[in-house]
Amino acid sequence: PPPCRARPRGGMHSACCAGDAYPVAGRGCSSSSLSSSDGGHPSSRSVDMCACLRMGLIGGSGAIPGTLLAYPLDVLKVRMQATSSGSYKCAARFIAGGGHAGFGGAAASVAPFYRGVLPAVELRIIARSSQFLLSEMCTRIVESHTSLAGVGARFVGSLGSGYATGFLTGLPEYRKKLMSQGVVDARRARYRTLVRSAVASKKAGALVLRFHGAGCRSAVNDSCFFAAQHYLARERGWSALTSYAAAAACGVMGAFLLDTVVARMMLTPPWQSVSGVLASTLTVMRERSAVQRGSRAAASTLSGLRGGYRGLSARALEFMISYGCTGLVNGWMASLAVVIPSWSSEAPISFPERYKQVSLLVQDRLA
């Protein structure tokens, strides 16, 4: 790749040299922090923890507005995944009627579509911050110990980090899905209550199976998302907003069948057993293909695959909005990373003056 630009005032690297924490600002530059002692040989590359933490901050910060804006689409998507027939209109009516529990809001109200939004925000903050942080860390570890770099390192590193993130955030996701579809109320959806119910009914293994499914789904999604975003931002020169949104659509396409399987597994109360990931996948496909009995085998198989992709458009739009917000946060933080370090060489000024400078910078980015 071409050499990085000169360092700005203050002795800090520019956003170009800040590693993958700000992919758009770093077009055309190497994706890892290199030790300059031996020309950047893979064995000399070090993991930049500051860059990893910045990525975690970007993911957690962008998750809040993105989740609030796109949450109704997530509720619709889960309902579509839970059934093998019916349109978006039927799913919307079901949600407006209160879901499985039947405690809906007023007619023509959006309140039922935001049932469980607080657990969703909680989940996204935890999942996105750890998703971005661990992906950055694992990618740099892969670059440090293998010959992989760029898109390949992103893909391989995000496979491991995605599984860890999905598995560890499985319980918050389970709680969010149960509440959003009205399977249980808020009291029975508490973390401790869910775990106790599973253990008391001797279904702890089924709980672990749900988390394993979430880990497999996140591994596929994260590897597709981060590899595509890196390629679009670094190699094609796309902006933060468009690269994050398009990469989110790629991740959705790659992992949606597994996402449908996980949704089915997590819409079952904790005192009931569930099948494994492979068995659940076959169940989803067989349900839809049952309507094709008597037809050709190819048509039956195709119908089964279509059953696993119900709600795909809602999911793609949801993630494009959600990750688009994350891309905007990435761009704003990249601007601050370039400007704020340069203040270190300026004469000391009062806090109100510094606050005014930051406010003007943020207003300029919003404009």
N, C-alpha and C positions, 0 to 999 in steps of 0.2 A: 504493500500500500504506500501511497505518497507520504512524505514526512509530515508530522504535526506542525501546526502553526506555532509561532513564537509565543512564549509565555507572556501573559498580561502583567500589568503593574501589580506588585505585591508579591511576586515570586511564586504564584500558584500556577499550576497547569491550567490551560484553557479548557473549556468544556470538551474540546476535541480530544484532549489527553486524559480526561477524567474517567476513562474506561467506559464500560457499558451502562453506567448509571444513567447517562443521558445519550441514548442511541442516536437521536436525530442530530444533536449538536456535534456528534463525533463522526459524521459521514467520512468514509474513506480512510479512517484511522484504525489502527489495531484495536482489537476488542479486549485486550488484557493489559494489566499493568506489568511492565517488563523491567527487569533489572538492566541497567544500561552498561553493566560491567562487561558483558560478553555478547552484546548485540542482540539480546532477546532470545537466546536459546531456550527451548521449552523447559529444560531443567532449572533455569534460573528465574523463571517467572514466579512472582509472589502473589498471593491472594490479597487484594486490596480490601480490607474489612470496611473501610470508610465507604467505598463504592457499594459494597454489599448492603450496608446499613442504609445508604441513600436509596437504593432500590426498594428496600423494605418500607421505607417512609413513603416513597412514591406510591407503592401498591396500596398501603393502608389509607393514605390520604385520598387517593382517587376512588377508593371503594365506597366512601360515604355518599357523595352526590350521585355516583353511578347507580348504586343500589336503590336509592330513593326514587330516582327517575324511572328505572326500568323494572321495579319490583312487580307491578301488575302483569307484565309479560312473563315473568318467572312463574307466577301463580297459574296463569293460563297454560304455560308449557307443561307444568307438572300434571295438571288435570288431563291434558291430551295424552301424555305418556302413560297415565294410569288406566286408560281405556283403549280398546281396540277398534272402536267405531265412534262416530259422532263428529260434529264440526266444532269450530271455535265458538260459534254462537251457542251451541249446547253446553260447552265447557263454561262459558261466561254465565249462563243461566244457573248452572250448578253452583258456581262459586258465589254468585249473588244470593243464592238461596241458603247459604251457610255451610256448604260442603257436606261432608259425611254426618256431621253432628246436627246440621240444620239450624244453626243459630246465625242467620243472616241479618243484614242491616235493612235499612229502608229501601224501598224500590228506587231504582235508578241511582243508587248510592255507590260511591267508589270505595267505601269503607271495607267491605268484604275482600276487596282485592289487595288491601294492605294488612290483612290479618296475618300476624307473625312477622311484620316488617322489622320490629326491633331485634328479634333473634337473627333475622337475615342480615341486618347491618352489623351486628356483633360477629356473625360468621364471616362476612366479607372482610371486615377489618383484620380479623385473625388470619383468615385464609390468604388474602391478597398480600398482606405484609410478609407473611412467611413464604408465600409462593415466590414473590419477586426476590426476597433476600436469599432463600435457599437456591433458587435457580442461578442467581449471579454467583453464589459461592461454589456450587457444584460445577458450573461452567468453567470457572477459573481453576478449580482443582483438576478438571479434565485437561485443560490446556497446559497445566503445570506438569502433568505426569504422562501425557500422551502426545502424539504428533497432530492430534485434531485441533482445529482452530475454526473460528468463525461460525458458520451455520452448523457444521458437524458437531462442534463442541457444545453449542447451544442445545442441539437436539438430544445428544447423549446425556449431558448434565441435567437437563430438565426432566428426563425420564425418571431418574432417581429422586430428584427433589420433588417432582410432582406426586410420586407415590407416597413419599413421606408426608407431604402437605395434606393430601387427600385422606390418608389414614388417620392422621392426628386430629384433623378437623371433622372427622366423621360424626362424632356425637353432636356438635352444634348443627351440622347439616341435617342430621336425623331429627333433631328437635324442630328445626325450621320447617321441614317438610310436613311433619305431623300436624303442626299448628296451622300452616297455610291451607291445608286441605280439610281442616276440621276433624281430623281423625281422633285427636284427644284435645282436651282443654288446656289452658295455660298451667293449671295446677299439676296435672298429670304429666306435663311435658317438661318439668324441671329435670335438670341433669341427674340429680341424685335419685329422683323417683324413677326415671327411665332405667338407670343401671340397676336399682334395687328390684324393679319389676322383672327385668331379664334374669337376674341371679335367682330370685325367689321362684320363678317358674322354670328354672334350669335351662334357660335359653341364652346363656352368656355366649356360647359358641356362635349362635345366630347373630348376636350383636357384633362379634368380631368379623363375621362374614360380610355384614353390611359395610363395615369400615374397610375391609379388604377390597370390596367392589368399588368404593369411593376412591381408594388409592389407585386402583388400575385405571379408572376413568380419568382421574387427574393427571396421571403419568402421560397418557396419550394426549390429553388436551394441552398440557403445558409444553410438551416437546414440540407439538405442531405450532402452538402460539408463539413461543419464544424464537424458534427457528425462522418462522415466517416473518416475524417483526424485525428480526435482525437483518434478514435478507432485504426486506422492503426499505428499511431505513438506511442501511449501510451501502447496499449495492445498487438500489434503484433510486435513492434520494428522496423517498417519500417523507412527508411531514410527520410529526409525532401523532397528531390526531388521526390521519388517514392510515398510517402504518399500524397503529394499535387496533383500530376498528377492523381493518381488513384481516389482520392476523387473528383477531378474535373469531371472525367468521371461519377462518381455516381451522382453528382449534375446535370449534363447534362441529364442523363437518366431520372431522377425524374421530371425535369421541362421542358423537351423539347416540349411537346404538348402545354403548356402555352406559351413557347417562340415563337412557330409558330404563335399562336393566336396574341401575342403582335406584332410580325413582320408584320402581315397583318394589324393590326390596325394602326401601325406607318408608313406604306407605303402609307397612304392616306393623301393628303394635308390638312392643318389645316382649310381650308374653307369648307371641306366636313364632314359630320357626320359619326359616326361609331356606331356599335352595342356594347352591353356590352360584358363582358368576356364570359359568358355562351353562349350567342347567337352567338358570333363569333366562339367559339369552335365547335358548332353544324354546322355552315356554312362550316368550314374547312373540317369536316368529311363528310358532304353531297356532297361536290364537288367531292371528290375522289370516293365516293360510287355510284355516278351517272352512272359511266361506268359499274357498276355491275347490272343494272336494268334487271330484268328477271331471275337473279340468286337467289340462296338461300339467306335468310336474314342474315345468319351468315357470308357468304362470303362478302356480301355488307358491313356489319359492320366492318369486318376485314380490308377491303380495305379502309374504311373511316379512321380507326385508322392509317393505314400506311401513308395516306396522311398527317396526322399531324406530322409524324416523318421524312419527307423529309429533307435531309441535316443533319441528325443526325451524320453521320461519320465525316463530316467536322467540326461540332461543337465540337464533342468529341476531335478530334485531336487539334483543336484550343485551347481549354481550358487546355488540357494536356500540351501543350507547354507553354501557358501563366501562368498557376499556377505552372508549373514546374520551371519557372524562379523565381516566388515568393518563392518557396521552397528553391532555391539556395540562394536568398537574406536572407531568414530566417536563413539558416545555417551560412552564413558569419557574420550576425549580432549577432548570438549566440556566435560565437568565439570571436568577439570583446567585447561582454558583459562580457565574462569571463576574458579576458586578460587585457583590458584597466583599469577596476577598480583596478586591482592589482598594477598598476603603482602608485597609490596614496601614497603608503608607501615607494616608492623608493626616492632616493635623487633627487632633482630638476635637470633637464637637459635642454639643449637648444631646441628651437623649431625644428631646422633642424634634430637633433638626434631623437626627438620624431616622426617627419614625416618619418624618415627612418625606424623606428620600425614599424609604421603602414603600410608602403609600403611593407616591408618584410612579414608582417602578411598576407596582401591581396594577394601577389604573392604566398605565401604558400597555401592559400585556393584555388586559381585558379589552381595551379599545381595539 
